[in-house]
Amino acid sequence: MVLMTVPRSKSALHVILSLSLFFGWLLSFPFHGPVLNIYSEARGFNPGYLSTLFIAFHGGGILLSGFVAGTTRSWRHLIRPAGIITLVAAAAILAVPPDVAPFLFALSGASSGVFIVAWSVPFSLQVSPAFRIQVMAAIIAVANIVYIAVKLSLIFSMPGLGNTISMVSLIAATAVVLLLNTAPGDTTKQTSSPVKLPAVLIGILCATIFLLYINGGFMYLVLYPSSPESLTWLPIFRDLVYLSTLITMAISGARIDRMVPVYLSASLMILAFAFYSLFGSSTVGWISAEVLCQSSMALLDLFLWTVLGDIAFTYKRPYTVFGWGLSANVAGILAGGFIGGLLIRLNENPELIIAVSTGTSVSLTFLLIPLLAARLLVDLLEKINLMQMESHREAGENTGIRVPPAHSIPGFVELSPRETEIAGLILRSKNNQEIADKLFISENTVKVHLKNIYRKLSVAGKNEFLALVVSAYENSRG
């Protein structure tokens, strides 16, 4: 059902399978996964140490590759060796003496970071903005299905099967990226030159991600370890809640504004830790906290990857955008775990302090999100204005150019004459009041027309509409 909601092209399928299977391995093994717990117990390691080591080098690999990676055309040549190194290191971890294992965890962490940054190119430049949130929901959902399968095999005392599923997932992901080099139709067109990234935008983006994912660190290293041992079914329950949220978003994501998931996620996160603080001693309190927390994290993960893809698409700089954004993501998780552990050691009532800390970080985030959305809107409008000027120059005219051609946008031909007129005014940076004044209609009527326009074009709002126009224009120039 999830895959039916996204484009069925070979390119989209490769984008989905390559990262979903890779994520399946990450979740089931090095990212606090059940395979890691079994491995650590057998080899005498602290699983928290190995996971933190992997995540730290993973973040380093992301940040470094974001700065030193070459042009986007070379992404296949980056992702292939990264996938092979990760696979070899992961397989060796299971066979080498314990003294060598930390080095291999660090190596696979760094190479997996490079893998993900390289993957950001097809996700940003090949996936249509209208389908991006649905594609990402499908990716994370498939990864969690792999993760749940591994966890169930361990619950039913079949650790060998769990290890096999985890490794097969990584092998399959590597096989997919090897095929990317020869798959027909899998070319990434550089249809416009990269644009300089505003430092203010990157600063707002990283601050927002860092503050939100501090709460992810609280969840992984504080909330999870303190769950009641009597609730043996709780781990599978939380996974099913997370997966259900993703499936819901995969089905309805195209009709939801990009910023709605992050607002909803932040609100649910506050409620989750409030329930944890006030009612954590009861089964009902734990169930409530888990439902809220898992729903929040699913929405937050979707927001993270979708907004990074949108920004990378707008500026044609996926390496830099994902390098900074995912580094802030990893730093937030590590900081949340460190702060949460410190609060537990220093305070008699750490649950309350963590709930207050969550509320503070989310409140700061609520101040940053509107700034991020406004900046993205301004930059998209500016890009469309430059596109129009470029078309005028090429045609040797000053008027009468439509950017892009109507037939290049799916659903555009279904717009009524009035809706087409309003869409054109939106592309000229007119707000609702200015459109109403120019067309001698009420602002409420403009809003009704806009709602119909977005519905017919399968987008959630103005930012998604503008991104779709930019994408159609660049594709029409081939």
Steps between C-alpha positions, in 0.01 A plus 500: 500500500784737582681447173180552301491864608832595340621512139568152359795594280820297520682806632251548787519129584880513521482808722256325734670159516858624531441700818214300652707178502807690622292657777364156586856390582577820689191470719542129569873511579717806569226752590416349841360197313411156638784332309745735672366395841553131420847570357606714797384242753693223323820708465491678836438853368277776627250542212461869582873553446505327161187678382626841611835431330325406176265802511785743572703379199179483296447869568863573419469318168187698416657835585831431324343367181266798495804724465740300284269308264530594134226591255155343521571315174753282685263379771497141369879484525469611862215275612639177353830483696324631811249216479771238439718624790200501734406147395854362542546669838160381626573141396846513657358624832331162546825308443795701637634498860329745739806728508453586132122548513498867616717597201257328263202667664670837447588415138150379413354805674705739287437313173126475570492876544661544156246254355205705624640834382562354153147361497366850564567591136237277334258564785530877458532529122310198361197477730220743420435750783133400488589141598801557724327455834328184376825353365671569833210347692530186284877485561475524878203260508687228309804549724283454807343186357853354477568618854179345635578171324842490668351583838232231470761238410686582822183500707431146376857397587636486146805730518657338193198595292512857635868534406426359156212739431712798608798403282283405201342846522844663479611268218184581303548875553857474370382298200243767414759781503733292282217470246446876513808548283350313206123525549333669199322822578696556818682811395508807720479811289678812617250734336610811682810618681526469878394812687685636800338386823405790729681461832187618682291220346755233593525643852123492551476152350775351717373667818148367435621145436739501797238623746240250383733199499626569850167346591588200285807453717280517810282230347778258401718529811254599775143399414571161341739364767262595783196320354344239734642153448155351555377654173680252276278587205580874521792503249286345223207725594711815460627378163147439374390849609796653316430290190128584503580872506732459200241306300241768574738769375591297190133490407406859585836681495446684171204686650688617811703818516873442550510677836197327654690179593764689697247709693298187579814305587623764742161521671478123538854488638410743780196291589705178487755612756228661711326161520836336571565742785153497657367149433809293418444269796177360349445278197250745351752783544770304320271401214387862458856628507611241245214572256571872516876460482503258206248703302709809568826338386342363182375847406831658599703257287274571201539875549878471525557310177229680304612852588864411431396365160298814425786734593756291310269506196456878518873576526633193310740428787395164649844415640525822699137508614491137614850527644401785729146385570575136584803604707268718707268198525777274636634773730152553644455129577843475663444820699157381615644172621784675683274762660240239595761273661647795687159605632428147621828493694465846650129534579255317720216570257659477153168424328365844587823674398503317166136595438587866566806475274283353223250782537779759483662353186163467326403857591820628343426287194157659462678834465735369230263303276309805362833664418608189311173478304507873415859481378422201277202683349706810423776296337256300285331818377837654424602191302178508299557870427848420368355219288248739348772755421709225341208390284435859391865544399506177303176588320605859439177624654387671816146365526286201424733228628348235721745325731487207479287373208160392629526150357819435703313514832273202570149630568563854371276453196212415735503851649216732405584832329457683831720250684765528229492878538540476878785247465677744269464780754644275772804449277533880483535511882152642558339430839134413549390858562683629192343224287153586633546870421627433149218258411226692687406202715506438874801356681286205610425423135874506428554248781234269355664516157842432652363198682368365171830573323704314761256207496516465121880521501527254796697742716438614857568873478682791342855380567427161345330667201801725438741206534291305249519790253878523539533124447278506190693793353837331548374169359359680196848640432648146526 
